[in-house]
């Protein structure tokens, strides 16, 4: 019921929300959107149980999926959906294929990895996000699950993600696709970046394009945004630290490029990439730096930055107009990259 109330409140007109939350919050020239400010206000009034203080991880994962599903309910119901399996590093893993309404014949594919700190999340939690991306980009999305920590610490998730991408590339026709890209949000964005990097490192088939939504690309980040937004902006640093400790007990492993793709020694040869960042996000600066590193290495990169949004905004696209606008822009860029990738090289 509380989640439904939050969703209803976020749908109020901006002028009404502004009257409820008061003066805009500004940090370093950026202004928090009215909806994001309301979300933070509601969270302070009725705090969520942080996942790091709930002893039952099964319950935390279940609740995460339920809340995400409620927030994203009703998004793009006309998208065609098919559940399936793809290869993981240790055996088949669940996947879900999303096709745009009325789609027929081969289309570009995006292998998508969900966020959740490498600990939470599933195909179900990100169903609405993938529906939206497929509906508004014209791309088939293959949403893939992967081994979660702490039961399966790093590099288990990376190995699953890489195996899944290779499986889809090798069976693109079966999935109704031609060119294949890779993408994800938050932790899933990190996995997508790692898959792209590993493909280049191993000189095998690489993604045709990459979409990274507010990616967590540096596990040992000391960027300024960590301090600016580490408390009170929806995702707190103590939760990030807990995710990190679940991902690997040996934090020195976070120096490895396949754990922290921002630390890769060479970015040359990576595919065209769209990086989406949020202004009030602990991961803002590392995402920005990743885009800058790609550009400096001669990689085609588009950096879409939304000053007023918080981490995880895609999960609110059904009820937050500002998040929805940001995702429209991301979907449009995905469409553009996919179209370019399909064009025969001159």
Number of C-alpha atoms within 10 A of each C-alpha: 7 10 13 11 10 17 19 13 18 22 14 16 12 16 9 11 18 17 10 13 17 11 10 13 15 12 14 7 9 15 16 21 26 28 26 24 26 21 22 18 17 17 15 12 9 10 10 10 9 12 19 16 11 11 9 10 15 11 12 20 17 15 16 18 19 15 16 21 19 18 22 24 14 12 19 21 13 13 19 17 18 10 12 15 16 22 20 25 17 11 10 16 18 16 24 21 25 25 26 23 16 8 14 9 8 16 24 24 30 32 27 32 32 29 26 20 23 26 25 22 25 23 23 19 26 24 23 26 25 29 25 25 25 27 23 20 23 23 26 30 31 33 28 27 26 29 22 21 21 17 11 16 19 23 16 18 25 25 19 26 29 21 21 29 29 23 14 21 22 12 14 18 14 11 20 17 20 19 19 29 31 30 31 27 28 25 26 32 28 32 35 32 30 24 28 28 24 19 18 18 14 9 10 10 14 23 28 22 25 29 29 30 28 34 30 30 29 23 26 16 18 11 15 14 17 20 11 15 22 20 13 14 22 23 19 16 17 13 16 18 15 15 22 23 15 22 27 18 13 11 14 10 17 21 17 15 20 23 26 21 26 27 18 15 8 14 22 15 18 25 23 22 28 22 22 25 29 25 25 29 26 29 27 26 22 24 29 19 14 23 25 15 18 22 18 13 14 13 18 16 22 19 18 19 17 20 18 22 26 28 24 20 22 24 22 24 22 22 21 24 18 22 24 18 14 21 21 17 15 24 21 16 18 26 19 13 22 25 16 14 20 14 8 6 6 3
